[in-house]
Amino acid sequence: MNEGLLAAANAQIERVRKGTLTLRLHKPDGSPLAYTAVKLRQTRSHFLFGTCIDAMYIRDQSPDGQQYRAFITKYFNAGVCENAMKWPSVEPVAGYVTFEDADAIMQFADANGLAMRGHCLFWESAERVQPWVQALSNDDLVAAMERHIGDIVPRYQSRMVGWDVDNEMLDNAFYADRLGGGVRVQMFANARANDPRTPLFTNEYGVVGDDAKTLRYRNLIQQLGDAGAQVGGIGIQAHEAARFAGRSLPVIVDITRPETGIYRDAPPIPGEAFFRRLDTLATFGVPLYFTEVTFDTRDDAGRADALEMFMTLAFSRPEIRLINLWGFWEKAHWRGRDAALVDRDWNLLPAGERLQELLMQRWRTNVQAVTDADGSIVFRGFYGTYNALTDDTLTLPRQATITFTPDVPEITATLSL
């Protein structure tokens, strides 16, 4: 790995992902709780680290299902349905609409405080469009699309941090070919009419490794905006993230056809090029989400190095608001063992160990301190939720919760204990 690049990114993380918090502790009578040992433990990150979620394992009551759910709640605070909200899953045959799988995932997410993305209202790949939709006349297709948006968007209104409106528009065009390019703007308009608040996203693959595609993506977003689409966020897939290991690794040749299983050594993606591509998209001033991240290589050590480099570089950029892995467990990962962080028996692979170190240690703040004469401590920590615990010898209530966000990077919190 490029140690200099990592060091620079980590220094940037210190600047953009942390703030200064002054904690003042008072007794119930208002006097300061002076010279008292205090522990602060960060329990949740403000930044969104997520994964796609398979409905089958949300319902599964076997040990595998229990481990699957426990892994998600331990490491992640965000998620997205892997397939359950896609139109073919919601309406596999005409007129049969089911939200059973999507609702199960949303119930799990609500119970565990996961910020959820909606993925996706439409997918331009003809291979991903159910046969009954392909067989519709143009007028009936328009009506079915409007009905689908009306079925799903209001159902999850105010529960999503974003909706992918029309997935992978650059190299696919089922709806645009059938109905003209204006249908994409109409998709955004219909989604907005059914939910006035949730940000509406584009979502595209192959961008982080290709300047030309990044520019095409920027032009597409500009065209959508110029035509009236309210693009509130930009989704960036990164299924080629194994190329961030800093050395050539055997990776899938064509990420659009990973089922071929053909691996070849691919050169690393330079950090400078990665940042340049993000700069190209950041000009719109809307949040950037890494929506689908896969570290697909047969080199276990390389997968771990790539995970650390990619996540560190992405986390260092203030316009990035979410990093969402496209799976973690060997038995439920679309690329299986070659992209897994955890093997089929729930042993952490090197990439899983690296994820644990980043999310549970390096990017968490834990503080042990003694209050001063005014009952205060001052520290710099990652934005998120903290539990404050006072000395065991006190008979006062011992625990309080503090939420610290980048909206106010320097705050004072007063707790009466």
C-alpha positions, 0 to 999 in steps of 0.5 A: 500500500502507498503509506504516504497516501494513507498518512495524508488521508488519515490526517484529512480524516482527523480534520473533517470527521472529528470535532471538539466537545466540552463535557460539563458534569453537574450534580443535581443541585447544579454544583460542578462534579469536580475531579471525577473519573469519567469514561466516554465510549462512542457507541455509534458513528455519525458517518453512515457505514452500511451493507446490502441486506438479504431478506432470506437471512433476516427471517432465518432463525437458524444460527446462520441467520442469527449471526448474519443479523448480529454482524450487521448490527455490530458493524453497520449503521446503514443498509439497503435491500439487496433485491427486495425493493427492486421492481421484479421482486415487488411485482414479479408478475403483473398485478401481484404486488408484494412487500413481504421481503422489503417490509421484513428488512425495514422492520429489522432496520427500524428496530436496530436504528439502521439508516436505509436507502431505497434501491431501486425504482427502475433499472435500465438494464433490459436483462433486469426488467421482468418479462411482463413489463417488457411485453407492455405497450408504451402507453401501458408501460408508462401507466405501470411505471407510475403505478409502481412509484405510487405503490412503493415510494409513499409506503416508505416515505420519511424512512429513507435517506435516499432513493435510487431512481433509475439505476445504471443509465450510462450503458443501459437504456431499456426505458429511455429506448422505449419511451425517449430520454425524457422518461428519466426526468419524469421518473424523478418528477413522479418520485418527488410527487410521491415523496417531497423530502427524500433525496433522489439519487442517480447510481452508476458503476465503473466510475472510480476507475475511468476518467471518461466514464466519470465525465460521462456521468457528470454530463448525464447528471447535468442534463437531468438537472437542466431538464428539471430532475431534482437530483439530490445525491450521486450514487457511485458504485465501486465493484472494482474496489480491489484495485485499491490494494496498491499493487496488481491483483487478480480481479474480475476482468469485466465487472458488468459480467462477473459471472464469467469468473475470468480473473486477470491481474489489474493495475491499482487505481491511483489515489490521485486519479480517484480524488480527481474523479470525485472532484468532477462529481463534487461540483454539483454540491450534493452528497456523494454516496458509495452505494455498492462496494465490492473487494473482489480478488482471490488474494486475501491479503490484497482484499484486506489492503484494498479495503483499508485503502479504499475506505480510508480514502473515501472517508477522508473526503467530506462530500462522501456521506456513506460507504455501503458494502455490497455484502460481507458473508461468503454464503450471502455475497454475490461474488462468494468467497472471493469478495467475502469479509467473513467465511461461511463458518463466520470466521473473520477473513483478513479483510473482515479483521481490517474492517473491524479495526477501522470501524470499531477501533481506529474510527471510534473515540473512547476517552478516560479523563478526570473532570477539572474544578469546574466539572469539565473535560475537553476532547476531540473525537469522531462525530457520533453518539457517546455514553458517558459513565462516571466513577463506580463509587458514585451513588448518582445516576451513572450513564448519559448519552451525548450526540455529536454531529458535524453540524456544530463541530465545537459544542459544549454538553452539560449533564446533570448526574 
